[in-house]
Every structure is written in C-alpha cells, then in structure tokens.
Amino acid sequence: MDIKGFEPALRELRNWLDITGFHDAYKYIVGANGYAVSPSHFQDRYYYFLDGFSMQVRGDTDGMNLLSCLTACQEVELASLSATERRLADMLVECGLLAQRGNLLVNERYQLISICNMYLLVDIRIHFHQLGVHEVYIGPDSTFLLYYIPMEKIRPGHRILDMCTGTGVIGVCLSRFSDHVLSTDIGDAPLRLAPLNRILNGKENSIEIRREDLRETMTRDDKFDLITCNPPFVATPPEFVSPLYALGTGSDGLDYLRLLVERSVPKLNPGGEACYVADLVGDGDQPYFVHELEHYAQKLGAAIDVFIDHRINRQDQIQPISSFLHCLNPDVPREKIVMRVTDYLEKDLKADFYYLSTLRIRPMLVGYGVRVFNRYRKHELAWIH
C-alpha cells in the first residue's frame, strides 16, 4: 500500500474537518450516552442516527452532505456538494477512500468516526454489516481501556507501547499526551489502516507503527512507561475458521493475556502501568481468571485492578458467535455451528457469563494484591495481601 498516495487527501480532510467542527457534530448526533460508551455506535441498525444527518445541524450546513457519505455511509449526489466539498471529494475518490458511481458519491471502504476528539477511519463493514465481514475490528472495549488509563500521569517524554493496535485508536488517542508511541500489529488490514489514521491526525512524528508479534515484543529488553493491548481473546471451537484479530490462544482464548500479564512488570519503567482488555468467562460470581490473577500478583509483586463494565449471559452469545462463524465457514450448516458453539460454551468453557473487563497492572515496592470492581455484585471484591 502506497501511503504517500493518501497523504494529500488525508491532510486536506483533516483541515476540512477542523473547520467544520466534526467532533462536536459527531458527538451530538451519536448522543452523550452513546459517545461515552462507544463512539463507534454510529451504525446501520440505528436508523434514527442516520435520518436527517444534515437536518439536525442548523445554520451553516456546508459540509454535511460529504459528512453523510463519510460517516453515515449514505450515497450522495455530486451535484449536492458545495465547491469545497466537491474538491475534497475528488481527492478522496482519486486515492480510493471514496468511489464515484455515475452521479453518486459512495463510501465502500472506511467509515469516519470520532473518539476522544481524534479522527478515526474504521472498516466500514464493522457497522454496516450488509457489506460483508470486516478485517479489522473496533468496539467498546477500546473505549473502556482508554477510560481507565491515568492520562494525567502521561508526560510528553514517556514511552508508550500499544500492541495489537488494529485501527490504531489507542495509539492515536495516547499521542495527545506523549510524543513516543509505538503501535504494533501483525495483520495486513490493520497495518494498512493504522498509518492512515496516523496521517489523518497529524501524528507522523509521534507514532511509530511496526509489524511485530506481541510475543516477540514482550521478550525484548526495552522498557515503557505505559503498555496497552487489546489482544485476540475470543474462544471458539478450534475446527472453525476465525479471524486473526479475534482468535485467542489456549482453550479459553486467554493465553495471549496470560503472557501479557506475566511479562508486564519487567517491561515497565519505575512508576509505569499496563492496561489490557478481555472478555473473561465466569460464573454468576466473577470471572474464573481472577484466581489466576491472584497468583500473578504474588509472583510479580504487583497491584492488579480488574474493572468489570459489562456482563453478557452465555445464551445471548450463542447466536452472535454462531452467525459470525457461519459467515467465515459457509460450507458448515448453521444448525451444526449453533449446536457446537452451545456445547463449547457450556461444557468446555463452563461459561455462565462473559465479563467485559479492563485489567490495570502496577508494580509495587511493598505488598501486592488484586481488586475486582464488579458492577454486577453489591460489594466490591478485594484481595489485599
């Protein structure tokens, strides 16, 4: 992929978005609650977001038609664009970010959203499912991870490592505070997309993007002040094809997370922290992984906080997982996939619930412990040693 071919269009797009006040318009249309939980909530199933995209903004609406194409992914008549919009649209078509079909401007590749006042292009198929299966994913887990990072502690000279960067969202958002961000991934799709988002936000000098497996990264001797990762952690029956970004290792999909937890402390500078996210299976009490974390806390001399923000019943996961696997394994009858997924979740994983969790790890000079902040219990669970 020739990134240089995208640079003029992306820089022009950034300047235009600054002028149009895209962040404010996007926040308003998505809604305060939606933006707080997952700003990428703007998708095809929420038609009330899409209807009247330009009508909700009164006054000077120059730019709303092009934004309807970029963000709501609506087809737009070229004749409806202002002169400024048309010039930018031509640049975006020329580099392949948008397409022209007759007299229509169409978006078939990347959706434009906003997270933490940073611009972000994401795989359009994440939110507009009729276009096919996405190659790189972003969800609310990334937003939760950003929420629990102590931004006030980050300094411009701090070194930040973001593994499995995907869209590049974590690295892009953290580059607001640090000039030394390393973002890594091994997938072709994220390594095409993350550089675009780096340019779109003018962070070419702050973010380094590298093709590197997290297992290699964590064995090197270099240290960081903050380490983040949204690793593959989805556990699925091994006989089915699953995407690279989702397929976790180990019987429960958490072996990547185990490696990250175990090797975090040696890779942190004094005062540093590590933050990771994962869906953890468990019973009605808590995730099973908590007991392993107690062992890691003692072994590493670390304080580990587990923030649980969402819980999904096992039964509610069967259909989404089965539908996803059926798209990737079309030769397998859907009924067979549903039966296998049901059996896998119940008997292999013994999963009553999935807990969307954020883990924060801090080395301790004295003592160690695990705290679990669980929104689904009346009292916080704490193990302090």
N, C-alpha and C positions, 0 to 999 in steps of 0.2 A: 504494500500500500504506500503510495507516494503522498506523504503528509504535506509536502510543500504545495501540492496542488490544492489543498484545502485552506492553507493559511490565509490568503487574502480574503476569502469569503467569510471565514470564521471571525477574523478581526473586524471586518465590516459589520457582521452580525452582532458582535459584542458591542460595538459602538452604538448601533441602532437600538439594541435592547436597553442600553443605559439611557438613551434619550427617551424612549417610550415608557420607561418605568416598569419594565416587565415584571420585576419581583413583586411589586405592590399589586399589580393587576392579577397576577397569578395567585398570590395569597388570598385575595378577596374572592376570586371565583372558586377556588378549591374549598375555601372556608377555614375558619380559625381552627376548628377541631380536626378537620382533615389534614391541614398542614402540620399541626402539632404532632400527629401520629404518623402520618406517611404522606409527604407532599407529592409522591408519585401516585396519589389516589385518583388522578385525573384519567379516567379510562372509559372504555366503550360501554360498560354496564351502567354507568351513571349518566343517563341521558340529560338530566337536569343540569349537569355541568356544561354539557355541550350546546344545549339550546340557547340561542341568543348570546353567544360568546361576546360578540361586539356590542350587543344592545345593553349590557349591564354597565358599560362604561360611558358616562355622559360627558359631553364636552368634545374636545379634540380627539376623535377616534382614529386618526391616521395611524395605521399600523395594525389595527385589529383584524383586518382581513388576512394579512400574512400570518399573524399570530394564530388565527383559526386553523390555518394549514399546518403550521409548525407544532402547535400544542394540542389542538383538538383533532388534528389529522383529518380535517374536512377538505373536500375538494373546493377550490376557489377559482372563480372566473378571473382570468388575467385582466380583463377589462375593468374589474372592480378594484384593482390595485392602484394606489397612488403612484406618482412618478418615482418617489423614493423607494416604495415597496417593490415596484417593478424592477428597478435597477438591482436591488439586493436579491430579489427572486431569481433574476437571470444569472447572477453569480452563483447562487446555491444550486441552480439547475446545471450549470456548466461543470461544477465539481462533483455533482452526483448526490448531493444531500437532499435535493428535491427533484421532481420529474415533471415534465410537461406532456400532457396528453391532449392534443388538439388545442382548444382554447382554455384548458383547465390546468391549474397548478395542483399537483398531488404530492402527498407525502407517503412513501412506502418503505422508509428506512429507519429514521431516527426521530423520536418524539422529543420536543424541547420541554423541560420542566425546570423548577427552581427548588433548590434545597439549601437552607442556611444562607440565603442571599447569594448563592453561587449558581451559575447557569449549568445545566446538565443535559446532555443528549443521552437518551436511553434507547435500547432496542424497541422499536415500535410495537413488536409482537408481544411484549410483556403485558401491555394494557389493552391492545386491540387484537384479541385472540383469533379473530377470523382470518388474520393474515398468516397464521402458521405458528410453529413452535419457536420460541426465542432462543438465541445462542448465548446471551449473557443476561443476568438477572439483577434486579434491584427490588428490595421490598422494605417493609417497616423495620426489619432487624437492623439495617444500616442506620436508620434514624435513631433507634434506641441506643445503639452503640455510641453515636455522636453525643447523645444526650448525657450519657454517663461519663464521658471524658472530661476531666477537670481542665477546661480550656484556660482558666485563669492562671494556671501554673505554666503554660507553654510560653517559651521565650523564643525570639527570632533565631537564636543560635542553636536551639535544641534540635537534635537529630530524631526524626520520626520515621518509623518503618510501618508501611501498610501492605500486608500480604494478601493475595487473592483479591486484588483491587477491583476486578470486574469493570464497572463503568468508570472507576477512578474516583467515585464520590467521596470516599473517606479522605483520600489524599488531597483532593481539591479543597475540601472544606477545612482541613487542618492547615493547608498552606496559607490560610488567612493569618496564622499566628507564627508559623515557622518558615524559614527560607530553605530548610534542608529536609525535604520529604522524599523518601524512596518508596515507590509503589511497584510491586511485583505481581506477576501472574504467569501462567503457562499456556493459557488458551489463546488461540488466534483471534477470536472475536473480541475479547477484552483488550488485547494488545493492539487492535485496530481502533477501538472506541476510546480508551483512556487517553491516548495522545490528542484526540480531537477535543476532549473536554479540558485538557491542559491548555491548549491554544485558546479555546473559547473563553477561558477565564484569565488569560494573560499570565500564566504561571510557568512559562517555559524555563525560567531561570530558578524556580523554586522546587520543581518536582522532577525527579529522575524516574523514568519508567524502564523497568528491566524485566526480561523474560527469565524467570528463575523459580524453581520449585521451592515451596516453603520448607521442605525437609533439608534442602541444601542451604537455604538462608539461615535456618536456625542452628546449623552446625558450624558456621563461621565464627570467628573470634570478635568481630566488630560489635560495638555496643550502641544502644539507643536510649533516648530519654523517654520515648513513648513507642510502644508496639501495639498495632491493631491488626485484627484479622477477622474476616467473615468467611470461615473455611467451609468447604463442602462438608455437609453433615447429614444429608438425607440417607436414611437406611431403607433400602428396597431389596426385594428378593434378588439374589445375585444372578439369576438366569435371565433377567430382563436388561435391555439396554437402557442406560440412564445417562443424562448429560454430565459433562465434566465438572461444571460448576456446582452441581448438586450432590454428586455421588461421594458420600463419605466412606472412609475405610473402616474396617472392623465390622463385627456382627451388628453393632448398634450404630454404625456410621460415625463414631466419635474418636477414632484413633488419631486423626489429624489434631483434634482438640487436645487429646492427651499429650501428644508431642509438644504442642504449643505451651501447655501449662507447665510441663516438666522442664522445658528449656528456657522459659521466660526469664527467670531470675538471673542466670548467668549472662544474659544478653542485655540487661538493663544497667544504665549508669546509676550512681547513687541518687536516690530520690525519684527514680523512674517508675513507670507503671505500664502494665499491659492490659488491654481490653479486648475481649473476644465475645462473639455471639454464637448461639446454637439453639436448636430445638432439642430439648432434653426429654426423653421419655421417663415416665414415672407412674406412681400410683396416685391415689387421691390426696396423699400427704405432701409429697415433694418429688423432685427428680431423683432417680436412682444414682445419678452421677455425683450427688452431694457427698456420699460416703467416700468415694474415691478422692474427692477434693480435700477431705479431712486428712487423708494420708499425704497428699501432695503438700498441704500447708505445713505439716510437721516436718516432712523431709526437706523442704526448701526454706523453712523459716520465713514463711510469707503470710500476709493477711489476704484472704480471698473473699471478696463480696460477690454474692450471686443475686442479681436483680431479676425477678420474675414479673414480666409485664403482661403476659397473655397466656391463656391456657385453653387448649383445644381437646375436646373429647375424642378418643380414638375413633369412634364411629363416624365422626364428622371428617376424619382424614381419609377414610377409605375411598370415597368417590373421587375426590381431587387427585389423590395419588394414582388411582387406577386410570382415570381419564388421561393424566399426563403420560403414564407408561404406555397406554394404548396408542397414543399419538406417535410414540417412538418405537413401538413394537406392533405395527398394524397387522402383521400376519398372525398374531395371537388373538384368539377370540376374547372379546371384552369380558364375558362372563368368567372365563378362566382366570383372567388377570384379577378381577374383583375377588374371586374365591381365594386366590393365592395371597393377595395383599391382606385380606382379612385374617387368614391363618397366620401369616407372617407377623402381623402386629400383635395378635392375641397370644400366640404360642411361643414364637421366637423372641420377640422383644418384651412380651408381657406388659405392653403399654396400655395403661388405662387412660393416660393423658399425655399430650405434648405440651411442654412448658417452653415458651419463647423467653430465653434468658440471656442476660449480659453478664459476663464474668470480668471482674476487675482484680488484678493481682499486684500487690505491692510487697517488695522485700522488707522484712522487719529486722531491726538490730536486736530487739528484745521481744521474745514471745512469738506466737503465731496463732492463727485461728481462721475459722470460716463463719461468715454470717450469711444467712439466707433471708432476703427481703421478699416475701411471698404475698402477693395481693390476694391470694385465694385461701389464706388462713387468717384467723382472727389475731394471731400474735406472731411477731417475728420469731423465727427460729435462730438461735445463735449457739455456736460452739466456740468458746474463747478459752485458749489454753495458756 
